[in-house]
Amino acid sequence: MGKTFILLLLTIIIVGCRNKPDADQSTVGSTLTITKNDPNAIHTALEILDRPAFRDTMPPAKQISLEDYRIIKEKYQNNNENWQPGFALTYRTKEGDAWRGYWLALVSFDDSSVWIAELTQYKSKGWDWIDRYHLDRCSEVDKDFNIAQISKERSRVVGSVKYGMSVTEVIQLKGKHFKVNHHAESGSADLVYDDVKVSVRQWWPGNNTGRVVGVELTTNHTREYMKSIPYEDEK
């Protein structure tokens, strides 16, 4: 599974958990300054394509308390002796001649709230949503999903590119000498430069749209995989 996820957010650990209504997540912004109750300040954590099910089938979030969350989490911990804080809590069960995987994953967050979801996958096929939840941030939830580390990693600049930049900014900065690796989800692709691989969403060639959701150094494996694909400025 993909492991790269890069994130920019104020690293605020809120000790007290408070209940508040679910926010509208129909627009996921890349705003760098977080303003309380601003829907554009919601940052998506589930960006890697092999982790989420398609977003158009994502269920509405149920408001839950910290105690509700602990009950859900206990199921994952009890079924996985190797559980440790990270992007998701996981376990798997034998089903027929294969294994079914379960994820309790961080979907998105802002300065005071988190949205998490249960997902399942069978025989290494696409992920399906089970349920989605909304609760307020606190030190326990932040630790379980490693939000401070995600925040630190997403603030990094790699090859002059960082999370939240627009695709237009990237191309203006680094030029059009890149190869495109399209994904199944419409508008999702990797812009593969010689030095960095830039993962983008809401982008189609020729359109001044899209945002950066991940950036990493280009590996020799990626160069080999993309060697037969022409650069955009050489087509």
Secondary structure, 3 states (H helix, E strand, C coil): CCCCCCCCCCCCCCCCCCCCCCCCCCCCCCCCCCCCCCHHHCEECCCCCCCCCCHHHCCCCEECCHHHHHHHHHHHHHCCCCCCCCCEEEEEEEECCEEEEEEEEEEEECCCEEEEEEEEEECCCCCEEEEEEEEECCHHHHHHCCHHHHHHHHCCCECCECCCCEHHHHHHHHCCCCEEEECCCCCCEEEECCCEEEEEECCCCCCCCCEEEEEEECCHHHHHHCCCCCCHHHC
